[in-house]
Structures are given as structure tokens and as C-alpha cells.
Amino acid sequence: MGMPLELNTMIVTKGRENRLDNNYFTLKKDGYRLYPIDIPIDVKKTIEGDSSGTAVIKKVEWAENATVLTYQLISLNSTN
């Protein structure tokens, strides 16, 4: 029996991220997902939207058919 696994190269938040401290955030996604760790990747609100910034994922946790990311936002793209 196999385990479904999705490989992601960007973080799509859909506005569901939670701030931990300063520039650290967590995000819970349904299903098991694999992300690159310690490499800067784009952060977007929607998959087809513009980049909101760049983050480095510090931790990926899998449990109960969900993935929890802990990431540090290292740059923010402003629309001002």
C-alpha cells in the first residue's frame, strides 16, 4: 500500500498562516507534502497570485494526513 505524497516548490498560504514570533510562521496543509528545507522559496497567497515574499522552511512535520510547516520569512514584497 502506498502513501500519497506531493512535492512542492513554493509555499501557498491562502491566508491560513499563523505567526509564531517576529518573522517565523506555521502553516498546516492537508495531505503529506514534501518541501525543500533551508533553501529560499517563494511565498504566495494563492497559487496563481504574485509572490508575497521569500521564506526558508525550518521544519516539516507529517502526522494524521497533514503537513505542518515552520518557516522564516526572509523578505517581503510590498505593493506600496
Backbone hydrogen bonds in HBPLUS format (Angstrom, degrees):
<---DONOR---> <-ACCEPTOR-->    atom                        ^
c    i                          cat <-CA-CA->   ^        H-A-AA   ^      H-
h    n   atom  resd res      DA  || num        DHA   H-A  angle D-A-AA Bond
n    s   type  num  typ     dist DA aas  dist angle  dist       angle   num
A0006-GLU N   A0032-TYR O   3.04 MM  26  6.40 155.5  2.10 144.0 151.6     1
A0034-LEU N   A0006-GLU O   2.72 MM  28  6.09 157.1  1.77 162.4 168.6     2
A0008-ASN N   A0034-LEU O   2.91 MM  26  6.06 174.2  1.91 171.6 171.8     3
A0011-ILE N   A0042-ASP O   2.93 MM  31  6.28 171.1  1.94 160.5 162.2     4
A0044-LYS N   A0011-ILE O   2.79 MM  33  6.18 163.2  1.82 167.2 173.0     5
A0013-THR N   A0044-LYS O   2.84 MM  31  6.30 156.9  1.89 161.9 165.5     6
A0016-ARG N   A0013-THR O   2.97 MM   3  5.58 168.2  1.98 122.5 126.0     7
A0014-LYS N   A0045-LYS O   2.81 MM  31  4.70 136.3  2.00 123.6 135.8     8
A0018-ASN N   A0026-THR O   2.85 MM   8  5.23 161.5  1.89 154.5 159.7     9
A0026-THR N   A0018-ASN O   2.81 MM   8  5.23 150.6  1.90 145.8 155.7    10
A0020-LEU N   A0024-TYR O   2.78 MM   4  5.38 173.5  1.79 141.1 143.0    11
A0024-TYR N   A0021-ASP O   2.78 MM   3  5.28 162.1  1.82 141.1 147.4    12
A0073-LEU N   A0023-ASN O   2.79 MM  50  5.23 162.9  1.82 160.2 161.4    13
A0025-PHE N   A0071-TYR O   2.85 MM  46  5.44 160.6  1.89 160.7 167.0    14
A0071-TYR N   A0025-PHE O   2.91 MM  46  5.44 159.6  1.95 150.3 157.2    15
A0027-LEU N   A0069-LEU O   3.00 MM  42  5.19 143.8  2.14 140.3 146.6    16
A0069-LEU N   A0027-LEU O   2.83 MM  42  5.19 168.3  1.85 153.8 155.1    17
A0029-LYS N   A0067-THR O   2.77 MM  38  5.18 166.9  1.79 159.4 163.9    18
A0067-THR N   A0029-LYS O   2.83 MM  38  5.18 166.7  1.85 156.3 160.5    19
A0031-GLY N   A0065-ASN O   2.79 MM  34  4.74 149.0  1.88 138.5 128.1    20
A0038-ASP N   A0057-ILE O   3.08 MM  19  5.70 162.8  2.11 149.8 154.8    21
A0041-ILE N   A0055-ALA O   2.88 MM  14  5.56 157.1  1.93 155.4 162.5    22
A0055-ALA N   A0041-ILE O   2.91 MM  14  5.56 163.2  1.94 159.4 163.8    23
A0043-VAL N   A0053-GLY O   2.94 MM  10  5.29 148.4  2.04 142.6 138.9    24
A0052-SER N   A0043-VAL O   2.63 MM   9  5.49 162.7  1.66 160.2 165.8    25
A0049-GLY N   A0046-THR O   3.11 MM   3  5.04 156.5  2.16 103.1 110.4    26
A0077-ASN N   A0052-SER O   2.79 MM  25  5.25 166.2  1.81 128.8 132.8    27
A0054-THR N   A0075-SER O   2.92 MM  21  5.14 154.4  1.98 132.8 138.2    28
A0074-ILE N   A0054-THR O   2.80 MM  20  5.72 150.2  1.89 143.2 153.2    29
A0075-SER N   A0054-THR O   3.23 MM  21  5.14 149.8  2.33 144.1 140.0    30
A0056-VAL N   A0072-GLN O   2.87 MM  16  5.30 153.7  1.94 145.8 153.5    31
A0072-GLN N   A0056-VAL O   2.89 MM  16  5.30 165.4  1.91 144.8 147.8    32
A0058-LYS N   A0070-THR O   2.77 MM  12  5.63 157.6  1.82 149.9 157.8    33
A0059-LYS N   A0070-THR O   3.18 MM  11  5.08 153.7  2.25 142.5 142.5    34
A0070-THR N   A0059-LYS O   2.94 MM  11  5.08 150.8  2.03 152.0 151.5    35
A0061-GLU N   A0068-VAL O   2.93 MM   7  5.08 155.4  1.99 142.8 150.6    36
A0068-VAL N   A0061-GLU O   2.85 MM   7  5.08 159.4  1.89 146.5 153.5    37
A0063-ALA N   A0066-ALA O   3.10 MM   3  5.51 160.9  2.14 150.0 155.2    38
A0066-ALA N   A0063-ALA O   3.01 MM   3  5.51 128.5  2.28 113.5 126.4    39
